[in-house]
């Protein structure tokens, strides 16, 4: 799955926070592959890690905390 398609899918979720199992389900791959996939998105600064295993697309932590 291309990153653009993944990011659009995550934006449609009602919760701005998603987990590694969510990523694996969305891309249809194993949890190990999802870990590598999300790591690459973090390196490109498309995804922000809130805490271990929890991610968001939002750059403002206040928006994440209020959601």
C-alpha angles and dihedrals in degrees: 000000000000119000093241092056091047093049092049091051092050091049089058092058114104093225116065090210120075134177137220093262088053090054092049091051094047096049094037096232137113123285090250092055090045089055091055091043094053091044090058091049090051091052090054088048093238091121131040120211110223095184134333108313096002123099141174140187092219116099095199111082091200090062090050093049093050094049 
